[in-house]
């Protein structure tokens, strides 16, 4: 079976408070992109899991990969045969695009469908939440308002149809722990649920990402990308998630030069 896990962007991200368990309450909007990995699995007769990778190198112990963890999770509760898994990685790491979470969610869906496990949607959502706070989003893959630690989802009637996106991920990775270290939680004057109802033309300054202040101080090259997108005509610019990718929304096809962005940057464009 072959599936194509897609990326997402965060539109706005407010860190409201730190909980007693160490996690942070937040509110954000998840919006799906067409940027995709390729994920294939086939049944084997060894009873084992064999993981391989192409594209961006994943590295590390395969047992730590979220795709393999998704298989192990279902195999613990359902009778599954061994599988050969191949992941062609396109979505960059450390970008705030949810690539690993998407891979895991699509693995859960794929196993459920291919092997006829008939796992109800709510149960599949629970499995996904155990793998990552943003994993459940990729099961439905529609614009959503997320709260809690990102796992509480509400469908959002938001369409960016006709808008052009330019996304830039510099050769810098921002760790989640590092990102949260620079955040000062608090309730914003304009809550995201209200701000997102504004026209895209009015988002800048109202739909904000609380991670930006601390991360821009540590990685000024990321802030420079945001400013360059504005210079090139972006109506709205923001870092996605905890970074390091930055995106701009344009009314028309964006124009840029390679020299606008750090050497080695990953660039992605699409029309919604």
Secondary structure, 3 states (H helix, E strand, C coil): CEECCEEEEEEEEEEEEECCCCCEEEEEEEEEEEEECEEEEEECCCCCEEEEEEECCCCCCHHHCHHHHHHHHHHHHCCCCCEEEEEEECCCCCCCCCHHHHHHHHHHHHHHHHCCCCCCHHHHHHHHHHHCCCCCHHHHCCCEEEECCCCEEEECCCCCCCCEEEEEECCCCCCHHHHHHCCCCCCCCCCHHHHCCCCHHHCCCCCCECCHHHHHHHCHHHHHHHHHHHHCCCCEEEECCCCCEEEEEECCCCCCCHHHCCCCCEEEEEEC
